[in-house]
């Protein structure tokens, strides 16, 4: 993700493969402007509030 963010001058949205709050944090740390978490939320892996709180700590 960091390589893609560094290679372009537009916001990058990460989508796919997010299974945990740790994934959300890692993507934010890598520079993603946003993260799609639909399936993870649907499957109850974490809540939107948990993901937002973790991302806000970065």
Secondary structure as the mmCIF struct_conf table of DSSP 4:
data_model
#
loop_
_struct_conf.conf_type_id
_struct_conf.id
_struct_conf.beg_label_comp_id
_struct_conf.beg_label_asym_id
_struct_conf.beg_label_seq_id
_struct_conf.end_label_comp_id
_struct_conf.end_label_asym_id
_struct_conf.end_label_seq_id
HELX_RH_AL_P HELX_RH_AL_P1 UNK A 2 UNK A 7
BEND BEND1 UNK A 9 UNK A 10
STRN STRN1 UNK A 13 UNK A 15
BEND BEND2 UNK A 16 UNK A 16
BEND BEND3 UNK A 20 UNK A 20
HELX_RH_AL_P HELX_RH_AL_P2 UNK A 21 UNK A 29
TURN_TY1_P TURN_TY1_P1 UNK A 30 UNK A 31
BEND BEND4 UNK A 33 UNK A 33
STRN STRN2 UNK A 34 UNK A 36
HELX_RH_AL_P HELX_RH_AL_P3 UNK A 38 UNK A 42
TURN_TY1_P TURN_TY1_P2 UNK A 43 UNK A 44
BEND BEND5 UNK A 45 UNK A 46
HELX_RH_AL_P HELX_RH_AL_P4 UNK A 48 UNK A 56
TURN_TY1_P TURN_TY1_P3 UNK A 57 UNK A 57
#
